[in-house]
């Protein structure tokens, strides 16, 4: 049985992923978490560096969807690019319906989709539960919810035990 907490790939940052390699693997759709994946926690809008990356991925032919446990208003207003889709429906990550909602918005097949996120117990667990490719990145910043800080201590122990694959790096 697959370890539901183990990502398919592990990299330092969204900027270290070899997106061409993802494309060569048949990935057409990328779901991104917001907080501490694309931007620092509580950042209300996408910053220029992340915006340029997402726009370049769209130019490469990827479909992009933002998926977050943040409020629907925040997720909707996070980016002003109408080519970047989002899902903020019922449930929280790692619930399957949250991830299936993103797939529906993208009109995507599971085998052509990946999730990129910074948390094992939300992004990776949820992605693995529905069978999409999972990419774990290091959190951008240590400033986050107190509950997340506690969970990070557990994640740190899990990361030490997992033999994580980083061959999706640039």
CORSULBEL-V356616 format. One record per run of one state. SS is the DSSP state (a for helix, b for strand, c for the rest). FROM is the first residue (numbers start at 1). LEN is the number of residues. If there is no record, write none. Layout:
BEGIN
ss=SS from=FROM len=LEN
ss=SS from=FROM len=LEN
END
This chain:
BEGIN
ss=c from=1 len=8
ss=b from=9 len=3
ss=c from=12 len=2
ss=a from=14 len=3
ss=b from=17 len=1
ss=c from=18 len=1
ss=a from=19 len=6
ss=c from=25 len=4
ss=b from=29 len=4
ss=c from=33 len=2
ss=b from=35 len=1
ss=c from=36 len=3
ss=b from=39 len=1
ss=c from=40 len=8
ss=a from=48 len=12
ss=c from=60 len=3
ss=b from=63 len=5
ss=c from=68 len=4
ss=a from=72 len=6
ss=c from=78 len=6
ss=b from=84 len=4
ss=c from=88 len=8
ss=a from=96 len=11
ss=c from=107 len=3
ss=a from=110 len=3
ss=b from=113 len=5
ss=c from=118 len=2
ss=a from=120 len=11
ss=c from=131 len=2
ss=b from=133 len=5
ss=c from=138 len=8
ss=a from=146 len=16
ss=c from=162 len=7
ss=b from=169 len=1
ss=c from=170 len=1
END
